[in-house]
Amino acid sequence: MSLDKNTFEQPANSLLAVLSLNDYERLVPHLKLVKLSNRQVLYEAGEPIAQVYFPNKAVVSIITTMEDGSTVEVGLVSNEGMVGMPVILGDNITTTTAFVQIPDSAMQIDVDILRSEFNRGTALQSVLLRYVQGVYTQIAQGSACNRLHKLEGRLARWLLTVSDRLESDEFPLTQEFISQMLGVRRSGVTEAANILSEAGMITYHRGQINILNRQALEKTSCECYQIIEKEFVRLLGNKPNRSQK
């Protein structure tokens, strides 16, 4: 995939879009538009990170895997952020794995080039560090959410987040995959999804989720959804979720 004029003038990724023109122009010769396929692994736990990705409408899960093979999602990245955050924190190895859960495209850049630009101390550095703060909020709030909130509220939060990133109320997700991301049994996801479905908030059929009543889904979601979204808006000026338009 080539970097055409439209991609240059209107980057779909929010981090790239808020950069100053000078910072962005220095990156452009090194950016590569790439397709991200379903379940593609972008980096493995314990392995060096070679490229950083700025997703467009792809959705990437950052997961932690236990010794018994069980997994839980600790981060979700799409067009609001970047995949490969450890490289701007002084290292390129992490205990998590990043893989694509919803395919689309991303802007790819080599680690050494991004780190060199980051170390210039320009607006790029400020933008990426504010993004790190937003991710910290996401992880901290998510930890509290997983411990304190009911599963249907957590599921509603997660579906709303994916919907915001894709800018769509319809997207492909299996219950098995959702259970892995939320760190619960599939039967629990089935029960929670049935509650949302019977209330007319969503439909679920053959791995396809369709949000029917967004307002009701937001009321069902725990407060963590609004806290995380508002913090990203405060830090980066990213567009608010569609309920705030």
N, C-alpha and C positions, 0 to 999 in steps of 0.2 A: 504494500500500500504506500502511496506517495503522499508527501505533504503538499497539498495544493494551496492555492491562494486563499480560499475560503477558510481552510483550517488555520492558516496563519492569522487571518484577520479576526476570526471569531472562535477562539479556542473554547471547546465545550467543557473542559475541566476548569473548575472555579479557581483553583490555585494559580493556574497559568493566566486566567482571565484577569486577575486582580494585580498582576505584576506590572511594574512600570514598563513603558515601551522599550527603554534601553535594556532593562534586565531580560525582557522577553526576547528581544532581537538577538541578544548574545546566546540564548538557548536554542533558538530556531534551527541553526545549521546542524545542531547535534541531536535534534528530536527526530524520532522515527515513528510514523503512524503504523501500528501493528494490530492485527486481529488477535483477540483473546478467545480461545475456545472453551467450551464447557468442561469443567474439572481440570483445566490446565493448571499445573503447579508453577507459580512464579518464583518462589524460593522455598527451600526445605529447612526445617529446624536443624541448626547446627552446621549448615553449609553456608559458604560465603555468598553474599548477595552481589550479583554482577551488574544487574540493571535495576533502575527505578522506573516505576510506571505511574503515569497520571491518567487514570481511567476517564473515558468519555461517558458512555452509558453502561459499561460493564460493571458488574458488582463482584467484589473480591472479598472473601472471608479470610480473616486471620484467626487461626485456630491453635489451640493447645491440645496435644495428644498425650494421654496417660500410658503407663506401662501396659495396661490391659487392652490398649487400643481404643478406648473410649475417647471421644473428642468433645470439645465445647468451644463455641465461638467467643473470642475475646475482643474482636474488632470487626468492623464492616467498612469497606472503603469503596467509594464510587467516584462520581464526578466532583465531589466536594474535597477530595484529598489525594494522597499519594500512597503507593505501595512500595515499601523499602525504607521506612522511617529511620531504622537504626543507623543508616549511613550518614545522616546529618547529626547524629548524636555521638559520633566518634568511633563507631565500629560498623562492621558489616555482617555480623553473625548474631542470630537471635534464637530463642528457644521455641519460636512459633513457626507455623507453616502458612503460606499464603496461596490460596487457589481460587480459581474463578468459579463462581456459582451461577452467574448469569452472563453469557458471552456477549461481547460487543467489540469495542476497540479501545485503544489507549495510546498515549504518547510515551514512547520509551526513550530513556537516555542512560548512557553508561555512568556507573557510580563515580568514577574518577572525575568526570567532567562536571557532574552536578555538585560534587563536594568542593571542587575548585571554585565554582561560581558562588557557592554558599559561603565559602571562606573569604570572599571579597568584602563581606559585611554590608552589602547593599540591601535594597528593599526585599530581594529574594530571601535573604536570611531572616528578616523580620516576619515575612509572610509564613515561611515554613515553621518558624518557632511558635508563632501563634497557632498554627495548625496542630503542632505537638501539644499545646495546652488544651486545645479542643479535644484531642484524642484522649488526653489524661482525664478530662471530665467524662468522656464517654465510657472509659474503662471503670472509673471510680463509681459512677452512677450505675453502670451495668452490674457491678459486683453487689451493690446494695439491692438492686432490683431483683437479681437472681435469688437472693436470700429472703427478701421480705414480701415480695408481691406475688399475687396469684398468677397461675400459668396463663389464664385467658388474657389478663392484662399485659403480661410479658409478650404473648403472641401478638396481640393487637399492636403493641409498640414496635415490634420487629417488622410486621407487615407494613405499617405506616412508614417506617424508615426506608424499606426497600422501595416502596411506592414513590416516595419523595425522590430518591436517587435516580430512578428510572423515568420519573415524570409520567407515570402510567398507573392506572388502577388495575391493570391486568398483567400478570407475569407468571412464568413457569416455576413452580416449586413443589417438590414432593414432601409428603408428611415425614417420610424417613429422613430426608435431608434436614427439614426443620427441627426434628427431634435431636439430631446430631448437633446442630448449631445452638440450640437452647440447652443442651445437656440433660435432656429428660427422655423418658421412654416414649416410643411411638404411640402407645395407647394413651398417654397423657396428652399428646398433641392432637390425636383424634378427638378426644373428649373436649378439649378446648376449642378446636375448630368447629365441632358440632354446635357448641354454645353460640359461637359467633354466627354460624350459618343459620341456626334456628331463629336467631334474633334479626335476621335479614341484613346483617352487616357485610357478609361475604358469601361467595359461592366457591365450592372447590370440586373440581371434576378432572380426573385423569391428569393430575399434576399441574393443573392450571388454577391459579388463584384470581378471583375477580372481586374487587372491593365495590360493594353496592351502596353502602351508606357510610361515607367517610366521617361525617359528624358523629354518628353513633359509635364508630370505631375509636375515634379520638376520646370520647367520653369513657369508653371501656378501658382504654389504655391507661397505664399508670402514669403518674406525673413525670416519670423519667423521660418520656418522649419529648415533652415541651422543654424540659430543662436542658437536654442535650442540644436540641435544635436551636433554641434561643442563644445558647452559648456559642455555637458556631457562627450564628449571625452576628453576635456582638464582636467576636474576635476577627472575623474575616469579611463581614459584610456580605456573606453568601445570601442568595435570595431565600426568603422564608418559605416554609412549606406551604402548600397550596391552600390550606385552610386559612392562612393569614393574608391572602391576596385580597 
